[in-house]
């Protein structure tokens, strides 16, 4: 049990419910984001300003009313945390689809839901056929969903809630992308604030750099949102290739690479010195993987001709894929099969734990490699006592088992998703790629999903599978599974309670 501490605003009018309280404040934040997008469209004299403003105000008011009518309960169970996180993400996915539907951007709800889920999970897959014909306000909302989802909407909620008690750490751990839950301060709320402070500062620096390099203010802010969140949405059909600027591409490379690192380490480096960052084994492996994959893609692509621009394109595509950002500058679909293979491998891996990137995470790959090495040695030396190591750290057998279990679940969901997507019609390369890019929250893929394609190449039934995979990938499977188990167990009890109430009323 988690006990709350600090001031609690209990009153007969406020219902104690963690899910309702979190959902209410989250919808308020989403409403503010939609209003800001409406203001952007109003300044641009766009056609969607009024719809966006009204939608944002109504949604924000509804969320604020829900928030003010509820309160965090005295005791918060771990299962309640997982349920709250999963339900909140499902609701904001639906809420985020309203601007797309009400402005007439999409005629079908499933298309709006796909774009919303892809945004909040920072996947970057799209079903918008002509991006540049869309209003700037709606495109800004599209980028904002990724910025909100990057660090995590619930981490933001924890940062501003008056009190969530010690359960706040579990909320952050349940939503954070990666096996990390380190506190920067004894107070969970202060930890969330500092992480968001680094995130906002990073966004501002990137926006300024893009602007100096030649982007307009609108483009600079939009792309800073989707770079720092490793989301990859762009207001242009050709993504970063639209600008045809080497300076902008180098800024994006550095921004994506840094966004794929641990924000906790960044905060500590900014507060003291950068030594802990460079001493991190995971960071060194991350850098090594980027360099090795880039050299492989550069040498094997068959299109670079040894040109410096070819190396930049290989580095950009590798960093974009490994950090699960999904920006595109070059027609990598024309690369050789050998060069594309490294991208297929990089799709599900992801970057560092504690980053905004999706994927399995390098830390887990290192842990599983150490575990496999130990088990291989035990075949030769049955009495061997050897811990599972990740850099200088030692993982207990319980933690190592959880990591291996997570990887097995990931492989099962990836394989099952590939099968179901292939059953809807696409070829095997496209299906495998669609499953990997959805579960890894990457966006672009291979086959029909390469630099020229989007998820319109996948039938609607296949896109439904992809939406589930995007949510599972962003919340890292366990919270969703545990929340579903709680809901499944509660439904029969609710039915029994209602039947009993009906019998009492009849009597």
Residue, then its C-alpha position, 0 to 999 in steps of 0.5 A: x500500500x502507498x500512503x499519502x502525506x501532506x495536505x489532502x483536500x477531502x470533502x463530502x463533495x470530492x470522490x476519492x479515486x486515483x484514476x478519476x483524479x489523474x484523468x481529470x488533470x490530464x484532460x485539462x492539460x490536453x485541453x490547454x494544448x488544443x487551445x494553444x493549437x487554436x491560437x496558432x491557427x488563429x494567428x495564421x488565419x487558418x480555417x480550424x481556429x474556432x473549432x480548436x479553441x472551442x474543443x480545447x476550452x470544453x475539454x479543459x473545463x470538463x477535465x478541470x471539473x472532474x479533477x476538482x470533484x475527485x481526490x487521491x484516496x488515502x491508500x493507493x495500491x500498485x494495481x490501482x496505479x497500473x489501472x490509472x495509467x492505462x485508463x488515462x492513456x486510453x482516454x487521452x488517445x480518444x480525447x486527442x482524436x477530437x480535433x482531427x474529427x471535428x475539423x473534418x481532417x478525417x471522416x472516420x474515427x479510427x483514422x483520428x484515433x490512429x493519428x492521436x495514438x501515434x502522436x501521444x506514443x511518439x510513434x510518428x506513423x501517420x494516415x494523413x494523405x497530404x500533410x501540407x494541405x492541413x492547417x497549421x493549427x492542426x499540425x501544431x496540435x499533432x506536434x504537441x501530442x508528441x511533446x506531451x507524450x515524450x516525457x509523459x503526460x502523467x509525469x507532468x501531472x505528478x509534477x503539478x498535483x498537490x499530493x499523490x503521496x509515495x504512490x507518485x513514484x509508481x505512477x512515474x515508473x508505470x509510464x516512464x519509457x524504460x527500466x528506470x525509476x531513479x529519484x533526483x530528490x527525496x520528493x517525487x513531485x520535485x523529481x518530476x518537476x526537474x525532469x520536465x525542467x530539463x525537457x523544456x530547457x532542451x526543447x527551447x535550445x533546440x527551437x533556438x538552434x533550428x531558428x538560427x539555422x534557417x527555420x521559421x519560428x513555427x517550424x522551429x518550435x514544431x520540430x523541436x517538439x518532435x525532436x526532443x520527444x523522439x516523435x518525428x512528426x513534421x509539418x512537411x510531407x518530405x519530413x526533414x528533407x524538406x529544408x535541404x539544409x546540412x546545418x538543420x540536419x546536423x542539429x537534428x542529428x545531435x538533438x535526436x542523439x541527445x534525446x535518446x540519452x538518459x534525462x536523469x543523467x543529463x540533470x546530474x551532469x548539468x548540476x555537477x559535472x558530465x563525468x557520470x554521463x561519460x562513465x555510464x556503460x550504457x551511454x558508451x554502448x549507445x554511442x558505439x552502436x550508433x557509430x557501428x550501424x552508421x558505418x555499416x549503412x554508409x558502406x553497404x548502402x550503395x548510393x553514397x559513392x563515398x560522399x560526405x553527404x552520404x555519410x551524413x544521410x547514413x548517420x541521420x537515418x541510423x540515429x533517427x531509427x535507433x532513437x525511434x524518432x522517424x525523421x527522413x532525409x534520404x530515400x533509404x528504401x533505395x539502399x541495398x538489402x544489406x544496408x536496410x537490414x541494419x535498420x530492421x535490427x535497430x527498429x526494436x532496440x531503441x536508445x537508453x533507459x530514461x530517454x524519450x525513445x521507444x524500443x526495448x532499450x539498450x540497458x535491457x539488451x545488455x542485461x539479457x546478454x549478460x544473463x545469456x553469457x552466465x547461463x552458457x558458462x553454467x553449462x560448462x561449470x554447473x556450480x558457477x556463482x556469477x551475477x548478472x552485470x550491466x556495466x559496473x552494476x549488478x542485477x539480482x536474479x529477480x530483476x534479471x528474470x523480469x527483464x528476460x520475461x519482458x523481452x519474451x513478451x515483446x517477441x511474442x507480441x511482435x510475432x503475433x502482430x506481424x502475423x495478424x497484420x500480414x493476414x490483412x494483406x501486406x507482404x511479409x517485409x511490410x508486415x514485420x516492419x509495421x509490427x516492429x515500428x509500431x511496438x518500438x514506437x518508431x514510425x517509418x519502416x521498410x517495404x511499403x512503409x519506407x521513405x515514400x510510404x505511410x500507414x495508409x498502405x496497411x488495411x484498417x484491420x492491420x492498423x487496429x493491431x498497430x494501434x494496440x502495439x503502439x500503446x503496449x510499446x509506449x507503456x511497456x506491456x506490463x502496466x497494460x496487462x496488469x490493468x486488463x487483469x484488474x478490470x477483468x477481475x472487477x467486471x464479474x464482481x460488479x455484475x454480482x453487486x448489481x444483481x444483488x442490489x436488484x434482488x434487494x430492491x425487488x424484495 
